[in-house]
Amino acid sequence: MSRFGALERMEILAAVLGGLWCGSLFLPWFAGAGPDGDLTGAGVIDSWWLPLVLVAVASGLQLLDALSIDGFGAIPVPAISTFLMPAGLLYTGLFLLAGDELMYGAWTALGLSAAAVVFSAMAWIIDRRG
């Protein structure tokens, strides 16, 4: 029998995808748009640290909750993470709409952030059902 139930698996997937999105901020998003060549997500987003912190906190909370590290008490971790996780999707979507000559980093960030939001919401639904 698996050590992890459905809730834990969804939380781990959302946490890993959120962490990968944080890493995708440092991949090339736009070709030749900067003075040094390709622009990364962190180079495009003026306040890149804000979505990075929000998604990292959401991912960390979900990972800690999935690994059953108690200390949160009655705090609904999946609910909080589901509200924080879309920050990555919002920032990625806004810059994809505004840009041209998109590179693989932007599309990778979009896919990772969308998947992280979906798995985070699935964890919240499973948690609400009990």
C-alpha positions in Angstrom: 0.0 0.0 0.0 1.2 3.5 -0.9 2.5 5.7 1.9 0.9 8.7 0.3 -2.9 9.2 -0.2 -4.5 11.2 -3.0 -4.2 14.4 -1.0 -0.5 14.0 -0.4 0.2 13.1 -4.1 -1.7 16.2 -5.3 0.2 18.4 -2.9 3.6 17.0 -3.8 2.8 17.4 -7.5 1.7 21.0 -7.0 4.7 21.7 -4.9 7.2 20.3 -7.4 5.5 22.1 -10.3 5.5 25.4 -8.3 9.2 24.9 -7.6 9.9 24.3 -11.2 8.0 27.4 -12.1 10.2 29.4 -9.8 13.2 28.0 -11.7 11.6 28.8 -15.1 11.9 32.5 -14.2 15.5 32.2 -15.0 15.1 30.6 -18.5 15.0 32.8 -21.6 11.5 34.2 -22.3 12.0 36.7 -25.1 14.6 36.5 -27.9 17.0 39.3 -28.4 14.9 41.8 -26.5 17.6 42.9 -24.0 20.9 44.6 -24.3 22.7 41.4 -23.7 20.5 39.2 -25.9 17.7 37.0 -24.6 15.6 38.2 -21.6 14.7 35.8 -18.8 11.5 36.0 -16.9 13.3 37.6 -14.0 14.6 40.2 -16.4 11.2 40.9 -17.8 9.2 41.1 -14.6 10.1 44.3 -12.7 9.0 42.8 -9.3 10.0 39.2 -10.1 10.6 38.4 -6.5 6.9 38.9 -5.6 5.5 35.9 -7.6 8.6 34.0 -6.8 8.0 34.4 -3.0 4.3 33.7 -3.3 4.7 30.5 -5.3 7.6 29.3 -3.2 5.6 29.8 0.0 2.6 28.0 -1.5 4.9 25.1 -2.7 6.7 24.9 0.6 3.5 24.8 2.6 2.1 22.0 0.4 5.3 20.0 0.6 5.4 20.3 4.4 1.7 19.4 4.6 2.2 16.4 2.3 5.1 15.1 4.3 2.9 15.3 7.5 5.1 17.8 9.2 2.7 19.0 11.9 2.8 22.5 13.2 0.1 24.1 11.2 -2.7 23.1 13.5 -6.0 24.0 12.0 -4.6 26.1 9.2 -6.1 24.9 5.9 -2.8 24.6 3.9 -4.4 23.4 0.6 -6.8 26.4 0.6 -4.0 28.9 1.4 -1.8 27.4 -1.3 -4.6 27.4 -3.9 -5.0 31.1 -3.4 -1.2 31.9 -3.5 -0.3 29.6 -6.5 -2.1 31.5 -9.2 0.3 34.4 -8.8 2.7 32.6 -11.1 0.0 32.0 -13.7 -1.1 35.6 -13.6 2.4 37.0 -14.0 3.3 34.5 -16.8 0.0 35.2 -18.6 0.3 38.9 -18.5 3.8 38.9 -20.0 2.9 36.3 -22.7 0.1 38.6 -23.9 2.4 41.6 -24.1 5.4 39.9 -25.7 6.5 38.7 -29.1 9.4 36.6 -30.1 8.6 34.2 -27.2 11.1 31.5 -26.3 10.8 28.2 -24.6 11.1 29.6 -21.1 7.9 31.5 -21.4 5.9 28.5 -22.6 7.5 26.3 -20.0 6.5 28.8 -17.3 3.0 28.9 -18.6 2.6 25.1 -18.6 4.2 24.7 -15.2 2.1 27.4 -13.5 -1.1 26.2 -15.0 -0.4 22.6 -13.9 0.6 23.8 -10.4 -2.7 25.7 -10.1 -4.7 22.7 -11.2 -3.0 20.2 -8.8 -3.2 22.7 -6.0 -7.0 23.1 -6.6 -7.4 19.3 -6.8 -5.6 19.0 -3.4 -8.0 21.6 -1.9 -11.0 19.7 -3.2 -9.8 16.5 -1.8 -9.0 18.2 1.5 -12.5 19.7 1.7 -14.2 16.3 1.1 -12.3 15.0 4.1 
